[in-house]
Amino acid sequence: MSQPKPSTILLILAVFTCVMLYVLGVGLGAQDRSSQGANRGSTPMSKEERQRLRERFIKPRPVAEEDLKTTGCVLAEGTVRVARGLPCRVDIAKAGARVRTVNVEPLSGSQVDVRLEPKGGPAVPASIDGLGERRGLDVPEEGATLSLTCTRGVANTSECAVKLR
């Protein structure tokens, strides 16, 4: 069997060395960048970006009862009494959270027409006719106006009880 030429062996060793240096350089470069970031105490995302992602993927908190002001109906312990045929207006105040949720739940088989008009910002209004079950509506940071109209009262009475959470 013939021996390989010395130039062939050198060529193979040179290619092997280049590949090893490349792999080693990429590996050390990745470690170096991560250790520099750890030393500076910075993160790849700003505080605002982290907050937006947290609010997007974590369930928004509910609207507080003290943020609700009613006109044309009575709010007591989170329940609104809406007279049949008369609109009830609930103003939801501005808050620090980007998005909150208000749960509208007609009680005891009553049905209501619901209209949510967001205040300011690029939010879309919501409209639900004949709501008879619990539904969560998103409220933007600027607040919103919620209009409730009783379409079918409790046991055919002239009033609807609606729980707001």
C-alpha positions, 0 to 999 in steps of 0.5 A: 500500500502506498503512503499518502504524500506529505502535502495531502496530510498537511492539506487535511490537517489545515482543513481540520484546523480551520473547521475546529477554529470556526466551531471554537470561535462561534462557541466562544463568541456566543458565550462572550455575548451572553456573559457581557449581557449578564455583566451589564445587567441588561436584558434584550427586552425593554421594560415596556416590551416585557409589560406588554407581553405580560399583559398580552399572555396573562389574563387581564385583571377585572374592572374594580367596582369603584371604577363603575359609575351608573346612570339610569340604574342602581349598582349595589354589590356588583349587581346592576338592576336594569328597568325593562325598556330603559337604558342603563349607562355604566361609565368605566373609569380610566385605569393604569392597566392597558387592558381590563376585563368586565364580566357581564352576567345576566342573572336568573334567566334575564336577557339584556342587550349590551353595547360597549363603547371604548373611550379613545384609542384604537379599540373596537366597540362591542355589541351583543343582543339578547345576552343571557349568559356570562360574557367577558368584555375587554376594556382599554386603559382609557375606559369605556361606556357600557350600555345595558337594556333589559329585553327579558326580565326575571320571571317576566318582571320589569327588571333585569339583574346583571352581575358586573365583575 
